[in-house]
Amino acid sequence: MKKILFALMLVPAFASAIDLDDEGTWKLTGFYNLTGAKVMSGSAQGSSAPWTYQKYNCPCTIQNWEYTGVYEKSKGWQFDQESLVGLQLKKEFSQTLSATVQVVARSQNPNQGSKPTVDWAYLTWQPSADSNWTFQAGRFRIPLYYYSDYLYIGYAYPWVRPAPDVYGWPVYSYNGANVSYRTQLGDSDWATTVSVWTGSYTQGNDAYYSNIYNNSVPTSDAWKGIFGGSVSVNNGIFDVRAMVMHHKETEIINDPVLGPSTAVNDASTTIMGLSANMDYKSWLIKTEVDHFSQVDQTQGLNNVYKYALVGVGYNYKGFTPMYTYSRYRTVAQPIEGRDTQIFSLRWDVRKNMALKIQYDVSKDKSTYPYKFFGDNKLLSVAVQGVF
């Protein structure tokens, strides 16, 4: 954590990409988030008395499902759950061929034992410099959400973080390939981008399952046969994106005493999403609706998850106050559910750097027979930027 904080102190001095050679074919860019939060209060099943869920001392709240960023009231202010720094290196071999690698060092990364991770590593090729077609192969983030590609570049959105009721699954990357086609719609201001991707990914010690649901028992999760597509249209004011993806999931719990057991076996899974955003004059509106369905006949699973967010904000002289509401529900009993109201304020304090403060009021709507994460109120602050 100390190393990351030292790096975060250095990067705000940079304001643009760094050319690493005289020809400008090697470029270095980066981003950083220094994020801290404190659980102000919380309760579960009608009682505000402290409780324990898995390995966490509650009142508590999870704000990052991919890397299990959990804030606990007993720990006061915590800056070690979401803070990070990322570097992206791009090499242009020609006008049509390039390679990109992005490495992220996180203050907390149980998936990789707190080691830096290669979030992106891919080749990009276009038939010509002005081609509408783009072909890529390598490692990518799965584009499940509107903000998937830059989920960890906090400077790119108005909140401290996108609503965790909507953002976050056990597998978030894929090794494979994608192709996209972008074109202008006639003589209008509208442009459309159509993308298709395919691949697979296996997360060994998956923190999402291991820490949140399986009581710290090492759990692996594999998404195989990933095939998805998206269509987006925008005109500089409105931006609409529709997505659908199918894959098969296998979850294996590696109990050191009982041995490995299969919790989910080649479960047919479909995820659909629709986002519609507006940025007009000083007003901005953010909406996203997603639907997850999974069938595993051998395990008797027929799960449906629904989650959504809607937010309204207004920009005035570099300040952007915003109200956002998010909701998450499973359909089958026992229900896991949450409703959250988010009050956020972004201040663009200088070029490429924003200060943010956010207050979340979250209600646990789960019907588990045990105490889950419960209701909570969370105060967050962040310094986020790019260079």
Secondary structure, DSSP 8 states (H G I E B T S, - for coil): -HHHHHHHHHGGG--S-EE-STTS-EEEEEEEEEEEEEEEEEEBTTB-S-EEETTEEESEEEEETTTTEEEEGGG-SB-SSS-EEEEEEEEESSSSEEEEEEEEEES--GGGTT--EEEEEEEEE-SSTT-SEEEEEEEEE---STTGGGTT-GGGSSSSS--TTTS--S--EEEEEEEEEEEE-TTSS-EEEEEEEEEEEEESS-HIIIIIISTT--EEEEEEEEEEEEEEEE-SSEEEEEEEEEEEEEEEEEETTTEEEEEEEEEEEEEEEEEEEEEETTEEEEEEEEEEEEEEGGGTEEEEEEEEEEEEEE-BTTEEEEEEEEEEEESSSS--EEEEEEEEEEEEEETTEEEEEEEEEEEE----SS--S-EEEEEEEEEEEE-
